[in-house]
Amino acid sequence: MKLKVNKDLCIGCGACQAVCPDVFEIEDDGLANVIVEEIKDELKEDAIDAKEGCPTNAIEEIEN
């Protein structure tokens, strides 16, 4: 599973990082970023929760 953050939609609220800090971080520009290439199985549930909890739907799944 791969995710990306659409920087045009992200408002930098930090919800994704709060839910899944092993996958998301807030960068110097104040916006979220995915910090792993491929999301490990043990992190998928939290990553999906973060994606679904994003208030602007800025987190998108990348199809392999």
N, CA, C and O atoms as a Tripos MOL2 file, in Angstrom:
@<TRIPOS>MOLECULE
protein
  256   255    64     0     0
PROTEIN
NO_CHARGES

@<TRIPOS>ATOM
      1 N           0.8490   -1.1860    0.0000 N.3       1 MET1
      2 CA          0.0000    0.0000    0.0000 C.3       1 MET1
      3 C           0.8870    1.2380    0.0000 C.2       1 MET1
      4 O           1.8470    1.3350    0.7630 O.2       1 MET1
      5 N           0.5460    2.1770   -0.8670 N.am      2 LYS2
      6 CA          1.2720    3.4410   -0.9400 C.3       2 LYS2
      7 C           0.2710    4.5830   -0.8440 C.2       2 LYS2
      8 O          -0.8230    4.5190   -1.4060 O.2       2 LYS2
      9 N           0.6600    5.6220   -0.1290 N.am      3 LEU3
     10 CA         -0.1760    6.8090    0.0100 C.3       3 LEU3
     11 C           0.6200    8.0390   -0.3810 C.2       3 LEU3
     12 O           1.8510    8.0320   -0.3600 O.2       3 LEU3
     13 N          -0.0960    9.0950   -0.7360 N.am      4 LYS4
     14 CA          0.5460   10.3860   -0.9740 C.3       4 LYS4
     15 C          -0.3800   11.4720   -0.4270 C.2       4 LYS4
     16 O          -1.5830   11.2670   -0.2640 O.2       4 LYS4
     17 N           0.2090   12.6210   -0.1510 N.am      5 VAL5
     18 CA         -0.5560   13.7730    0.3200 C.3       5 VAL5
     19 C          -0.6570   14.7720   -0.8170 C.2       5 VAL5
     20 O           0.3540   15.1890   -1.3820 O.2       5 VAL5
     21 N          -1.8780   15.1540   -1.1500 N.am      6 ASN6
     22 CA         -2.1130   16.1890   -2.1490 C.3       6 ASN6
     23 C          -1.8830   17.5350   -1.4540 C.2       6 ASN6
     24 O          -2.7140   17.9850   -0.6660 O.2       6 ASN6
     25 N          -0.7610   18.1620   -1.7530 N.am      7 LYS7
     26 CA         -0.3740   19.4130   -1.0940 C.3       7 LYS7
     27 C          -1.3520   20.5590   -1.3830 C.2       7 LYS7
     28 O          -1.4260   21.5200   -0.6180 O.2       7 LYS7
     29 N          -2.0980   20.4530   -2.4860 N.am      8 ASP8
     30 CA         -3.0750   21.4910   -2.8130 C.3       8 ASP8
     31 C          -4.2940   21.4310   -1.8900 C.2       8 ASP8
     32 O          -4.9930   22.4290   -1.7160 O.2       8 ASP8
     33 N          -4.5470   20.2670   -1.3050 N.am      9 LEU9
     34 CA         -5.6910   20.1000   -0.4140 C.3       9 LEU9
     35 C          -5.3120   20.1270    1.0640 C.2       9 LEU9
     36 O          -6.1410   20.4650    1.9090 O.2       9 LEU9
     37 N          -4.0720   19.7770    1.3790 N.am     10 CYS10
     38 CA         -3.6230   19.6820    2.7760 C.3      10 CYS10
     39 C          -3.6510   21.0560    3.4530 C.2      10 CYS10
     40 O          -3.2290   22.0600    2.8790 O.2      10 CYS10
     41 N          -4.1650   21.0700    4.6960 N.am     11 ILE11
     42 CA         -4.1780   22.3060    5.4800 C.3      11 ILE11
     43 C          -3.2130   22.2350    6.6610 C.2      11 ILE11
     44 O          -3.1280   23.1700    7.4580 O.2      11 ILE11
     45 N          -2.4850   21.1180    6.7690 N.am     12 GLY12
     46 CA         -1.4780   20.9840    7.8100 C.3      12 GLY12
     47 C          -2.0320   20.8830    9.2140 C.2      12 GLY12
     48 O          -1.3870   21.3260   10.1640 O.2      12 GLY12
     49 N          -3.2100   20.3110    9.3630 N.am     13 CYS13
     50 CA         -3.8280   20.2310   10.6930 C.3      13 CYS13
     51 C          -3.1200   19.2400   11.6080 C.2      13 CYS13
     52 O          -3.2270   19.3440   12.8300 O.2      13 CYS13
     53 N          -2.3990   18.2820   11.0320 N.am     14 GLY14
     54 CA         -1.6320   17.3280   11.8270 C.3      14 GLY14
     55 C          -2.4030   16.1040   12.2820 C.2      14 GLY14
     56 O          -1.8620   15.2820   13.0220 O.2      14 GLY14
     57 N          -3.6480   15.9600   11.8610 N.am     15 ALA15
     58 CA         -4.4410   14.8000   12.2810 C.3      15 ALA15
     59 C          -3.7910   13.4980   11.8260 C.2      15 ALA15
     60 O          -3.7550   12.5300   12.5860 O.2      15 ALA15
     61 N          -3.2830   13.4610   10.6150 N.am     16 CYS16
     62 CA         -2.6670   12.2340   10.1040 C.3      16 CYS16
     63 C          -1.4350   11.8510   10.9260 C.2      16 CYS16
     64 O          -1.2380   10.6800   11.2500 O.2      16 CYS16
     65 N          -0.6250   12.8260   11.2540 N.am     17 GLN17
     66 CA          0.5730   12.5670   12.0470 C.3      17 GLN17
     67 C           0.1960   12.1060   13.4500 C.2      17 GLN17
     68 O           0.8710   11.2500   14.0200 O.2      17 GLN17
     69 N          -0.8570   12.6550   14.0040 N.am     18 ALA18
     70 CA         -1.3020   12.2560   15.3380 C.3      18 ALA18
     71 C          -1.7850   10.8080   15.3460 C.2      18 ALA18
     72 O          -1.5500   10.0810   16.3110 O.2      18 ALA18
     73 N          -2.4540   10.3900   14.2820 N.am     19 VAL19
     74 CA         -2.9870    9.0320   14.1990 C.3      19 VAL19
     75 C          -1.9060    8.0260   13.8130 C.2      19 VAL19
     76 O          -1.8870    6.9080   14.3290 O.2      19 VAL19
     77 N          -1.0150    8.4100   12.9180 N.am     20 CYS20
     78 CA         -0.0320    7.4710   12.3760 C.3      20 CYS20
     79 C           1.3260    8.1570   12.1470 C.2      20 CYS20
     80 O           1.7040    8.4190   11.0060 O.2      20 CYS20
     81 N           2.0520    8.4460   13.2320 N.am     21 PRO21
     82 CA          3.3210    9.1680   13.1080 C.3      21 PRO21
     83 C           4.4390    8.3870   12.4180 C.2      21 PRO21
     84 O           5.4440    8.9760   12.0190 O.2      21 PRO21
     85 N           4.2780    7.0760   12.2730 N.am     22 ASP22
     86 CA          5.2820    6.2860   11.5640 C.3      22 ASP22
     87 C           5.1510    6.4050   10.0480 C.2      22 ASP22
     88 O           6.0160    5.9350    9.3100 O.2      22 ASP22
     89 N           4.0680    7.0350    9.5850 N.am     23 VAL23
     90 CA          3.8390    7.1810    8.1460 C.3      23 VAL23
     91 C           3.7910    8.6500    7.7240 C.2      23 VAL23
     92 O           4.2190    8.9930    6.6220 O.2      23 VAL23
     93 N           3.2740    9.5120    8.5940 N.am     24 PHE24
     94 CA          3.0900   10.9200    8.2290 C.3      24 PHE24
     95 C           3.8910   11.8510    9.1330 C.2      24 PHE24
     96 O           4.1070   11.5660   10.3110 O.2      24 PHE24
     97 N           4.3260   12.9660    8.5580 N.am     25 GLU25
     98 CA          4.9440   14.0320    9.3390 C.3      25 GLU25
     99 C           4.5570   15.3730    8.7330 C.2      25 GLU25
    100 O           4.2250   15.4660    7.5520 O.2      25 GLU25
    101 N           4.6050   16.4000    9.5570 N.am     26 ILE26
    102 CA          4.3910   17.7630    9.0690 C.3      26 ILE26
    103 C           5.7640   18.3320    8.7310 C.2      26 ILE26
    104 O           6.6650   18.3620    9.5700 O.2      26 ILE26
    105 N           5.9050   18.7770    7.5000 N.am     27 GLU27
    106 CA          7.1870   19.2910    7.0280 C.3      27 GLU27
    107 C           7.3550   20.7690    7.3590 C.2      27 GLU27
    108 O           6.4540   21.4000    7.9110 O.2      27 GLU27
    109 N           8.5050   21.3070    7.0180 N.am     28 ASP28
    110 CA          8.8270   22.7100    7.2840 C.3      28 ASP28
    111 C           7.8440   23.6730    6.6210 C.2      28 ASP28
    112 O           7.6650   24.7980    7.0870 O.2      28 ASP28
    113 N           7.2040   23.2300    5.5250 N.am     29 ASP29
    114 CA          6.2300   24.0900    4.8520 C.3      29 ASP29
    115 C           4.8700   24.0820    5.5550 C.2      29 ASP29
    116 O           3.9400   24.7630    5.1240 O.2      29 ASP29
    117 N           4.7590   23.3020    6.6480 N.am     30 GLY30
    118 CA          3.5280   23.2470    7.4220 C.3      30 GLY30
    119 C           2.5060   22.2560    6.8980 C.2      30 GLY30
    120 O           1.3970   22.1650    7.4240 O.2      30 GLY30
    121 N           2.8750   21.5100    5.8610 N.am     31 LEU31
    122 CA          1.9610   20.5450    5.2620 C.3      31 LEU31
    123 C           2.4360   19.1230    5.5290 C.2      31 LEU31
    124 O           3.6180   18.8880    5.7770 O.2      31 LEU31
    125 N           1.5090   18.1880    5.4780 N.am     32 ALA32
    126 CA          1.8270   16.7860    5.7490 C.3      32 ALA32
    127 C           2.5790   16.1530    4.5870 C.2      32 ALA32
    128 O           2.4990   16.6020    3.4440 O.2      32 ALA32
    129 N           3.3100   15.1010    4.9190 N.am     33 ASN33
    130 CA          4.0460   14.3360    3.9300 C.3      33 ASN33
    131 C           4.0840   12.8780    4.3730 C.2      33 ASN33
    132 O           4.1280   12.5880    5.5690 O.2      33 ASN33
    133 N           4.0660   11.9630    3.4070 N.am     34 VAL34
    134 CA          4.2440   10.5410    3.6880 C.3      34 VAL34
    135 C           5.7450   10.2860    3.7520 C.2      34 VAL34
    136 O           6.4790   10.6530    2.8340 O.2      34 VAL34
    137 N           6.2040    9.6570    4.8380 N.am     35 ILE35
    138 CA          7.6440    9.4940    5.0550 C.3      35 ILE35
    139 C           8.1460    8.0800    4.7910 C.2      35 ILE35
    140 O           9.3150    7.7850    5.0410 O.2      35 ILE35
    141 N           7.2780    7.2000    4.2860 N.am     36 VAL36
    142 CA          7.6940    5.8440    3.9370 C.3      36 VAL36
    143 C           7.2860    5.5600    2.4940 C.2      36 VAL36
    144 O           6.2730    6.0600    2.0060 O.2      36 VAL36
    145 N           8.0970    4.7500    1.8320 N.am     37 GLU37
    146 CA          7.8140    4.3950    0.4390 C.3      37 GLU37
    147 C           6.6160    3.4440    0.3520 C.2      37 GLU37
    148 O           5.6800    3.6710   -0.4130 O.2      37 GLU37
    149 N           6.6670    2.3970    1.1370 N.am     38 GLU38
    150 CA          5.6150    1.3710    1.1610 C.3      38 GLU38
    151 C           5.1730    1.2140    2.6110 C.2      38 GLU38
    152 O           6.0100    1.1080    3.5080 O.2      38 GLU38
    153 N           3.8750    1.1970    2.8440 N.am     39 ILE39
    154 CA          3.3530    1.1020    4.2060 C.3      39 ILE39
    155 C           3.3120   -0.3570    4.6230 C.2      39 ILE39
    156 O           2.6850   -1.1890    3.9660 O.2      39 ILE39
    157 N           3.9890   -0.6550    5.7240 N.am     40 LYS40
    158 CA          4.0640   -2.0140    6.2380 C.3      40 LYS40
    159 C           2.6910   -2.4720    6.7160 C.2      40 LYS40
    160 O           1.8480   -1.6660    7.1110 O.2      40 LYS40
    161 N           2.4910   -3.7780    6.6710 N.am     41 ASP41
    162 CA          1.2070   -4.3610    7.0540 C.3      41 ASP41
    163 C           0.7700   -3.9330    8.4480 C.2      41 ASP41
    164 O          -0.4100   -3.6580    8.6680 O.2      41 ASP41
    165 N           1.7040   -3.8740    9.3910 N.am     42 GLU42
    166 CA          1.3400   -3.5290   10.7650 C.3      42 GLU42
    167 C           0.9210   -2.0640   10.9320 C.2      42 GLU42
    168 O           0.3640   -1.6950   11.9660 O.2      42 GLU42
    169 N           1.1840   -1.2320    9.9260 N.am     43 LEU43
    170 CA          0.8040    0.1810    9.9730 C.3      43 LEU43
    171 C          -0.4070    0.5070    9.1010 C.2      43 LEU43
    172 O          -0.9210    1.6240    9.1530 O.2      43 LEU43
    173 N          -0.8640   -0.4480    8.3070 N.am     44 LYS44
    174 CA         -1.9410   -0.1760    7.3480 C.3      44 LYS44
    175 C          -3.2210    0.3060    8.0150 C.2      44 LYS44
    176 O          -3.8480    1.2500    7.5350 O.2      44 LYS44
    177 N          -3.6180   -0.3280    9.1160 N.am     45 GLU45
    178 CA         -4.8690    0.0680    9.7660 C.3      45 GLU45
    179 C          -4.8090    1.5160   10.2410 C.2      45 GLU45
    180 O          -5.7540    2.2780   10.0360 O.2      45 GLU45
    181 N          -3.7020    1.8990   10.8750 N.am     46 ASP46
    182 CA         -3.5540    3.2830   11.3320 C.3      46 ASP46
    183 C          -3.4620    4.2490   10.1550 C.2      46 ASP46
    184 O          -4.0080    5.3510   10.2110 O.2      46 ASP46
    185 N          -2.7750    3.8410    9.0940 N.am     47 ALA47
    186 CA         -2.6470    4.7000    7.9180 C.3      47 ALA47
    187 C          -4.0060    4.9280    7.2640 C.2      47 ALA47
    188 O          -4.3100    6.0380    6.8270 O.2      47 ALA47
    189 N          -4.8130    3.8910    7.1990 N.am     48 ILE48
    190 CA         -6.1580    4.0250    6.6270 C.3      48 ILE48
    191 C          -7.0160    4.9170    7.5140 C.2      48 ILE48
    192 O          -7.7840    5.7390    7.0140 O.2      48 ILE48
    193 N          -6.8860    4.7570    8.8430 N.am     49 ASP49
    194 CA         -7.6190    5.6340    9.7640 C.3      49 ASP49
    195 C          -7.2300    7.0910    9.5470 C.2      49 ASP49
    196 O          -8.0860    7.9760    9.5670 O.2      49 ASP49
    197 N          -5.9360    7.3410    9.3390 N.am     50 ALA50
    198 CA         -5.4600    8.7040    9.0980 C.3      50 ALA50
    199 C          -6.0190    9.2410    7.7840 C.2      50 ALA50
    200 O          -6.4480   10.3930    7.7080 O.2      50 ALA50
    201 N          -6.0130    8.4020    6.7520 N.am     51 LYS51
    202 CA         -6.5480    8.7990    5.4370 C.3      51 LYS51
    203 C          -8.0310    9.1550    5.5490 C.2      51 LYS51
    204 O          -8.4750   10.1880    5.0480 O.2      51 LYS51
    205 N          -8.7780    8.2890    6.2100 N.am     52 GLU52
    206 CA        -10.2240    8.5120    6.3470 C.3      52 GLU52
    207 C         -10.5470    9.6830    7.2650 C.2      52 GLU52
    208 O         -11.6070   10.2960    7.1400 O.2      52 GLU52
    209 N          -9.6360   10.0000    8.1910 N.am     53 GLY53
    210 CA         -9.8660   11.0880    9.1330 C.3      53 GLY53
    211 C          -9.3980   12.4490    8.6510 C.2      53 GLY53
    212 O          -9.6160   13.4560    9.3250 O.2      53 GLY53
    213 N          -8.7570   12.4880    7.4930 N.am     54 CYS54
    214 CA         -8.2640   13.7580    6.9630 C.3      54 CYS54
    215 C          -9.4550   14.6710    6.6420 C.2      54 CYS54
    216 O         -10.3240   14.2910    5.8570 O.2      54 CYS54
    217 N          -9.5070   15.8640    7.2360 N.am     55 PRO55
    218 CA        -10.6710   16.7290    7.0430 C.3      55 PRO55
    219 C         -10.8240   17.2840    5.6260 C.2      55 PRO55
    220 O         -11.9050   17.7370    5.2510 O.2      55 PRO55
    221 N          -9.7470   17.2510    4.8410 N.am     56 THR56
    222 CA         -9.8360   17.7750    3.4770 C.3      56 THR56
    223 C          -9.6610   16.6840    2.4150 C.2      56 THR56
    224 O          -9.5760   16.9770    1.2220 O.2      56 THR56
    225 N          -9.6090   15.4230    2.8590 N.am     57 ASN57
    226 CA         -9.3960   14.3010    1.9340 C.3      57 ASN57
    227 C          -8.1250   14.4710    1.0960 C.2      57 ASN57
    228 O          -8.1020   14.1510   -0.0930 O.2      57 ASN57
    229 N          -7.0840   14.9750    1.7310 N.am     58 ALA58
    230 CA         -5.8290   15.2320    1.0210 C.3      58 ALA58
    231 C          -4.9490   13.9850    0.8610 C.2      58 ALA58
    232 O          -3.9900   14.0000    0.0900 O.2      58 ALA58
    233 N          -5.2670   12.9220    1.5770 N.am     59 ILE59
    234 CA         -4.4560   11.7080    1.5090 C.3      59 ILE59
    235 C          -5.0770   10.7690    0.4810 C.2      59 ILE59
    236 O          -6.2560   10.4250    0.5550 O.2      59 ILE59
    237 N          -4.2510   10.3680   -0.4770 N.am     60 GLU60
    238 CA         -4.7190    9.5470   -1.5840 C.3      60 GLU60
    239 C          -3.9060    8.2690   -1.6550 C.2      60 GLU60
    240 O          -2.7030    8.2740   -1.3910 O.2      60 GLU60
    241 N          -4.5610    7.1750   -2.0130 N.am     61 GLU61
    242 CA         -3.8630    5.9190   -2.2230 C.3      61 GLU61
    243 C          -3.3270    5.8940   -3.6440 C.2      61 GLU61
    244 O          -4.0130    6.2880   -4.5870 O.2      61 GLU61
    245 N          -2.1060    5.4300   -3.7840 N.am     62 ILE62
    246 CA         -1.4740    5.2820   -5.0960 C.3      62 ILE62
    247 C          -1.6470    3.8340   -5.5330 C.2      62 ILE62
    248 O          -1.2610    2.9090   -4.8170 O.2      62 ILE62
    249 N          -2.2240    3.6460   -6.7000 N.am     63 GLU63
    250 CA         -2.3950    2.2950   -7.2250 C.3      63 GLU63
    251 C          -1.0610    1.7730   -7.7490 C.2      63 GLU63
    252 O          -0.3260    2.4700   -8.4490 O.2      63 GLU63
    253 N          -0.7760    0.5280   -7.3890 N.am     64 ASN64
    254 CA          0.4920   -0.0920   -7.8440 C.3      64 ASN64
    255 C           0.3750   -0.5820   -9.2520 C.2      64 ASN64
    256 O           1.3350   -1.1270   -9.7980 O.2      64 ASN64
@<TRIPOS>BOND
     1     1     2 1
     2     2     3 1
     3     3     4 2
     4     3     5 am
     5     5     6 1
     6     6     7 1
     7     7     8 2
     8     7     9 am
     9     9    10 1
    10    10    11 1
    11    11    12 2
    12    11    13 am
    13    13    14 1
    14    14    15 1
    15    15    16 2
    16    15    17 am
    17    17    18 1
    18    18    19 1
    19    19    20 2
    20    19    21 am
    21    21    22 1
    22    22    23 1
    23    23    24 2
    24    23    25 am
    25    25    26 1
    26    26    27 1
    27    27    28 2
    28    27    29 am
    29    29    30 1
    30    30    31 1
    31    31    32 2
    32    31    33 am
    33    33    34 1
    34    34    35 1
    35    35    36 2
    36    35    37 am
    37    37    38 1
    38    38    39 1
    39    39    40 2
    40    39    41 am
    41    41    42 1
    42    42    43 1
    43    43    44 2
    44    43    45 am
    45    45    46 1
    46    46    47 1
    47    47    48 2
    48    47    49 am
    49    49    50 1
    50    50    51 1
    51    51    52 2
    52    51    53 am
    53    53    54 1
    54    54    55 1
    55    55    56 2
    56    55    57 am
    57    57    58 1
    58    58    59 1
    59    59    60 2
    60    59    61 am
    61    61    62 1
    62    62    63 1
    63    63    64 2
    64    63    65 am
    65    65    66 1
    66    66    67 1
    67    67    68 2
    68    67    69 am
    69    69    70 1
    70    70    71 1
    71    71    72 2
    72    71    73 am
    73    73    74 1
    74    74    75 1
    75    75    76 2
    76    75    77 am
    77    77    78 1
    78    78    79 1
    79    79    80 2
    80    79    81 am
    81    81    82 1
    82    82    83 1
    83    83    84 2
    84    83    85 am
    85    85    86 1
    86    86    87 1
    87    87    88 2
    88    87    89 am
    89    89    90 1
    90    90    91 1
    91    91    92 2
    92    91    93 am
    93    93    94 1
    94    94    95 1
    95    95    96 2
    96    95    97 am
    97    97    98 1
    98    98    99 1
    99    99   100 2
   100    99   101 am
   101   101   102 1
   102   102   103 1
   103   103   104 2
   104   103   105 am
   105   105   106 1
   106   106   107 1
   107   107   108 2
   108   107   109 am
   109   109   110 1
   110   110   111 1
   111   111   112 2
   112   111   113 am
   113   113   114 1
   114   114   115 1
   115   115   116 2
   116   115   117 am
   117   117   118 1
   118   118   119 1
   119   119   120 2
   120   119   121 am
   121   121   122 1
   122   122   123 1
   123   123   124 2
   124   123   125 am
   125   125   126 1
   126   126   127 1
   127   127   128 2
   128   127   129 am
   129   129   130 1
   130   130   131 1
   131   131   132 2
   132   131   133 am
   133   133   134 1
   134   134   135 1
   135   135   136 2
   136   135   137 am
   137   137   138 1
   138   138   139 1
   139   139   140 2
   140   139   141 am
   141   141   142 1
   142   142   143 1
   143   143   144 2
   144   143   145 am
   145   145   146 1
   146   146   147 1
   147   147   148 2
   148   147   149 am
   149   149   150 1
   150   150   151 1
   151   151   152 2
   152   151   153 am
   153   153   154 1
   154   154   155 1
   155   155   156 2
   156   155   157 am
   157   157   158 1
   158   158   159 1
   159   159   160 2
   160   159   161 am
   161   161   162 1
   162   162   163 1
   163   163   164 2
   164   163   165 am
   165   165   166 1
   166   166   167 1
   167   167   168 2
   168   167   169 am
   169   169   170 1
   170   170   171 1
   171   171   172 2
   172   171   173 am
   173   173   174 1
   174   174   175 1
   175   175   176 2
   176   175   177 am
   177   177   178 1
   178   178   179 1
   179   179   180 2
   180   179   181 am
   181   181   182 1
   182   182   183 1
   183   183   184 2
   184   183   185 am
   185   185   186 1
   186   186   187 1
   187   187   188 2
   188   187   189 am
   189   189   190 1
   190   190   191 1
   191   191   192 2
   192   191   193 am
   193   193   194 1
   194   194   195 1
   195   195   196 2
   196   195   197 am
   197   197   198 1
   198   198   199 1
   199   199   200 2
   200   199   201 am
   201   201   202 1
   202   202   203 1
   203   203   204 2
   204   203   205 am
   205   205   206 1
   206   206   207 1
   207   207   208 2
   208   207   209 am
   209   209   210 1
   210   210   211 1
   211   211   212 2
   212   211   213 am
   213   213   214 1
   214   214   215 1
   215   215   216 2
   216   215   217 am
   217   217   218 1
   218   218   219 1
   219   219   220 2
   220   219   221 am
   221   221   222 1
   222   222   223 1
   223   223   224 2
   224   223   225 am
   225   225   226 1
   226   226   227 1
   227   227   228 2
   228   227   229 am
   229   229   230 1
   230   230   231 1
   231   231   232 2
   232   231   233 am
   233   233   234 1
   234   234   235 1
   235   235   236 2
   236   235   237 am
   237   237   238 1
   238   238   239 1
   239   239   240 2
   240   239   241 am
   241   241   242 1
   242   242   243 1
   243   243   244 2
   244   243   245 am
   245   245   246 1
   246   246   247 1
   247   247   248 2
   248   247   249 am
   249   249   250 1
   250   250   251 1
   251   251   252 2
   252   251   253 am
   253   253   254 1
   254   254   255 1
   255   255   256 2
@<TRIPOS>SUBSTRUCTURE
     1 MET1         2 RESIDUE 1 A MET
     2 LYS2         6 RESIDUE 1 A LYS
     3 LEU3        10 RESIDUE 1 A LEU
     4 LYS4        14 RESIDUE 1 A LYS
     5 VAL5        18 RESIDUE 1 A VAL
     6 ASN6        22 RESIDUE 1 A ASN
     7 LYS7        26 RESIDUE 1 A LYS
     8 ASP8        30 RESIDUE 1 A ASP
     9 LEU9        34 RESIDUE 1 A LEU
    10 CYS10       38 RESIDUE 1 A CYS
    11 ILE11       42 RESIDUE 1 A ILE
    12 GLY12       46 RESIDUE 1 A GLY
    13 CYS13       50 RESIDUE 1 A CYS
    14 GLY14       54 RESIDUE 1 A GLY
    15 ALA15       58 RESIDUE 1 A ALA
    16 CYS16       62 RESIDUE 1 A CYS
    17 GLN17       66 RESIDUE 1 A GLN
    18 ALA18       70 RESIDUE 1 A ALA
    19 VAL19       74 RESIDUE 1 A VAL
    20 CYS20       78 RESIDUE 1 A CYS
    21 PRO21       82 RESIDUE 1 A PRO
    22 ASP22       86 RESIDUE 1 A ASP
    23 VAL23       90 RESIDUE 1 A VAL
    24 PHE24       94 RESIDUE 1 A PHE
    25 GLU25       98 RESIDUE 1 A GLU
    26 ILE26      102 RESIDUE 1 A ILE
    27 GLU27      106 RESIDUE 1 A GLU
    28 ASP28      110 RESIDUE 1 A ASP
    29 ASP29      114 RESIDUE 1 A ASP
    30 GLY30      118 RESIDUE 1 A GLY
    31 LEU31      122 RESIDUE 1 A LEU
    32 ALA32      126 RESIDUE 1 A ALA
    33 ASN33      130 RESIDUE 1 A ASN
    34 VAL34      134 RESIDUE 1 A VAL
    35 ILE35      138 RESIDUE 1 A ILE
    36 VAL36      142 RESIDUE 1 A VAL
    37 GLU37      146 RESIDUE 1 A GLU
    38 GLU38      150 RESIDUE 1 A GLU
    39 ILE39      154 RESIDUE 1 A ILE
    40 LYS40      158 RESIDUE 1 A LYS
    41 ASP41      162 RESIDUE 1 A ASP
    42 GLU42      166 RESIDUE 1 A GLU
    43 LEU43      170 RESIDUE 1 A LEU
    44 LYS44      174 RESIDUE 1 A LYS
    45 GLU45      178 RESIDUE 1 A GLU
    46 ASP46      182 RESIDUE 1 A ASP
    47 ALA47      186 RESIDUE 1 A ALA
    48 ILE48      190 RESIDUE 1 A ILE
    49 ASP49      194 RESIDUE 1 A ASP
    50 ALA50      198 RESIDUE 1 A ALA
    51 LYS51      202 RESIDUE 1 A LYS
    52 GLU52      206 RESIDUE 1 A GLU
    53 GLY53      210 RESIDUE 1 A GLY
    54 CYS54      214 RESIDUE 1 A CYS
    55 PRO55      218 RESIDUE 1 A PRO
    56 THR56      222 RESIDUE 1 A THR
    57 ASN57      226 RESIDUE 1 A ASN
    58 ALA58      230 RESIDUE 1 A ALA
    59 ILE59      234 RESIDUE 1 A ILE
    60 GLU60      238 RESIDUE 1 A GLU
    61 GLU61      242 RESIDUE 1 A GLU
    62 ILE62      246 RESIDUE 1 A ILE
    63 GLU63      250 RESIDUE 1 A GLU
    64 ASN64      254 RESIDUE 1 A ASN
